Amino acid sequence: MLRIHLLLLAVLLAAAPVFAQADSSSEVIISTDRPAVANSSVVVPQGGFQMENGFLFTDTLGRYVFDIPESNFRSGLFQKTELRLSAPDYFDTVTSGTGGISGFGDISAGVKQQLGPLAGFDVSAIFFLSFPTGAKQISSHGYDPGLQVPWSRAVTKKWTAGGQVAFYWPTVEGKRDFTGETTFFADRQLTTPWDAFVEYAGDFPQRVGSRQQIHFGTAYKLTSRHQIDFHIGIGLSSAAPKTYFGFGYSFLLLRK
């Protein structure tokens, strides 16, 4: 499985310099998937390489999970196409009882195609596939596909509305558990480099109860290509985590 990790990362890193056409004199501002549940509705600039990282602490009724590094590699292949690789997270689980689960999760790779702007909306489609590379007690042990369609639209100069419709086919106990997802957020530009959002997100698995949450977050651009973020979520349904919070740092590199 290590060979899969290295091969996917090598392809992703090779794509940026091969197809780089970005004008270093133009002002390009980083647009990240994190920290919202909904992904960014636009792609990384052609020739760009973006890395997003963070950690998350989750409380699920006495089961505490810490995961890191939440690394997402994005490489601009063409003007409206990017390649994506999500590195395996390391999970450390502590329960109120005895014992816990620790180890790496699965890796996933995908492609993102920007479809917009369409009638004032930015829209993209993301297809990805996860590979069963994780630890025995954490991996799904299946090749799990997913489709995400993030969108956004500027409402005023400082307000943006957006969200995501997604479909997942995770493997749970050896069987597919089709899961639909709906998110909606409102984002407010507080200052030029600083914004904040509130978001509703709901996952609706076929076989178990829904996971619904209210999510708050903020991002601050240290420069046009470097960003830090913080977010916190509160569960609205019994199957959702009770609470969670996380921090992140992301950067964008463009070939000169």
N, C-alpha and C positions, 0 to 999 in steps of 0.2 A: 504493500500500500504506500510505502514511502516513495516508490517510483512514480506513482500517480501524483502525489503531492508535488514532487520536483518537476515532472513533465508539465503539469498544468501551470505552475508558476513560471517556468521557463518560456512557455508560449505567451503568457501574459506580458512578461517583461520584454520579450522580443518584439511584440506588436508595436509598442510606442515609438521606438526609434526608427523602425522600418517605414511607418506611415506618417511620421511627424511632419506637419505642415503649419504648425501654429506660428503666428506672428508674435515674437517676443515683445514687440513694441506696443501691442494692444493690451488693454486692461482686461484680464480674464479673472473673474471672481469665482472662488470655489463654491460648488453646490453639492452638498453631501446628502447621503441617504439618512444618516443619523442626525439627531437623536430620535426623530419621530418614528412611529411604526411604519407609516407610509414612506416609500422610497421617494427620492427626487424624481421629478417628472421630466428631467432633461439628462443628457448624457455628458460624460467627460469630453472636453474638446479633443478633436482629432490630434493624435500625437501626444496627448497628455497622459500622465500616470498619477493616479490618486490613491492614497492609502488612508483608510479610516480605522481608528482603533478606540478601544474603551474597555471599561469593566462594568459589571452589573452585579448588584446584590439583591436577592429576591427572598421574600418571606412568604412561604405558603403554609400557613397554619402550623407553625412549629418546625417546618422543614426549611432550612436556610441554605441557599445556594449562592456561591460566589463564582462568577465565570469571567475569564479573561483570555485572550486580548481582544475579542470581537473584531478581528482584523478582516477588512474587506478591501480587496485590491481591484481597482477599476482602470482599464486601459482604453483610451480612445482609438478605435481601429479606423473608422471612417468618420465623416462629418456627423452622421446621426447614428452611429453604431459603436458600442463599446463591448469589450470582453470583461468578464467578472469572475473573481475567485474569492470565495469565503474560506479563510483558513479555519482549521478546527479549533474550537474553544476548549480551554481546560476548565472543567467543572469540579468544584469542591463542595460536597454536600454534607451538612451537619444536621442531624435530627435531634429532637428533644429526648429521644430514647437512646439506645446504644447503636453504634455503628453509623457509617455514612458511605457515600459513593463518591469516588474521585476518578478522574480520567479525562481523556480527550474525546470530543464529539466528532461527528462526521464532517468531511470536507464537501464543498459544493462548488460547481462551476456553471457559468451561464453566459447568456448574451442579452444585451439590452438594445432595443431599437426605438429611437425617438420618432413618434408619429406626428407630432405637432410642430408648430402651432396650428391648431384647428379652431376657427371661429373664436379666437382669443384664449383658447385653452392650450396649455402644454400637456402633452400626453405621451407616454411611453409604454412599451410592452417588454416585460422581462421574462425570459424562460430560463429555468435552471434545473440542474439535476444533482442530487446529493449522492455521495458514494459511501458505502459502509466501511469507513476506515477507523472508526472510533473504538473506544474501549468496550468490552463485552457488555457491561451493564448500562452503557450510555448510548451506544450506536443503535440505530433502528434495524440494522442488519438487512437493509433493502436499498435498492436504487430508487430514490424518491423524487419524482418530478414536481415542478411547481410553475405556476403562471401568475405574474403580478402586473397590474395595469394601474400605475400611479398617474395622477392628474393634478393640475393646479391652474388657478386663474387669478390674476390681479384684480381685486375689487375696487380699491382706491390706490393712491400712491403709497400708502403705508399698510394696507390690509391685503392679505392674500388668503384665498380659500383653496382647499385641496383635499385629497384623500386617495384611497386606493381600493380597488376591487381585486381580490386574489383567490386562487384555487390551488389547493395542495392535495397531494396524494401520499401522505406519510405511511410508513409501515409500522403498525402497532400490534405486537404479539403475533407477528407473522401474517397479518392481514392488512389490506388497504383501509384507511379510515379517511375517506374524502372529507375535506374541510374547506368551507368557504369563509372568506374574510372580507369585512367591510370596515373602512376607516374614514373619518372626516376630521379635518382640522381647520382652525382659524389661526393665522399667523400675523403678528403685529410687529412692524419695524419700529423699534424704540429709538434707535439712533442709526446712523449709516452702517456701522459694523455690528450692531446688536439687535437681535430679534427674539421674540418669545412666542410660544404657541400653546394652545389647548387642543386636545385631540380625543375623540372617541374611537375605540378600536374593539371590534368583536370578531372572535373566531367561532365558527359553528361547525364542530365535527359531526360526522354522521352517526357515530357510535356512543358518544358521551355528551355531557352537558356543555353548554356554551361557555366561552371564556371572554367576558366583557370587562372593559376597563376604561377609566378616565385617565388621561395622560397629560402631564404638563412638562414643558421643557424650554430651554433657552440655549442660544448659540451666540458666540462672540468671535468675530474675525480679528485675530491679532494683526494680520495683514490680509491682502486680497486673496492669498493662497494658503493661509494657515488659520485653523479654527479650533476653538475649544467649546465643549458643550456640557450641559448638566440636564438631567431629566428625572422625573419621579412619576410613578404610576400607582393607582389605587384600584383594586378589584371591585367590580360591580356585581359579579355573579359568584356562586359558591365554587365553581370549578376554576376560577381565575386566581392568580396569586393575590395574597392579601395586600401586599405593598412591594414596591421595588424602587431602586434608585441607581443611577449610574453617572459616570463621567466619561468624556472622550476627547481625543485630539485627532485632527485630520489635516492632511496637507496635500497640495497639488503641485506636481512638477511638470513643466513644459520644456520641450526641447527648443533651444535657441536656433 
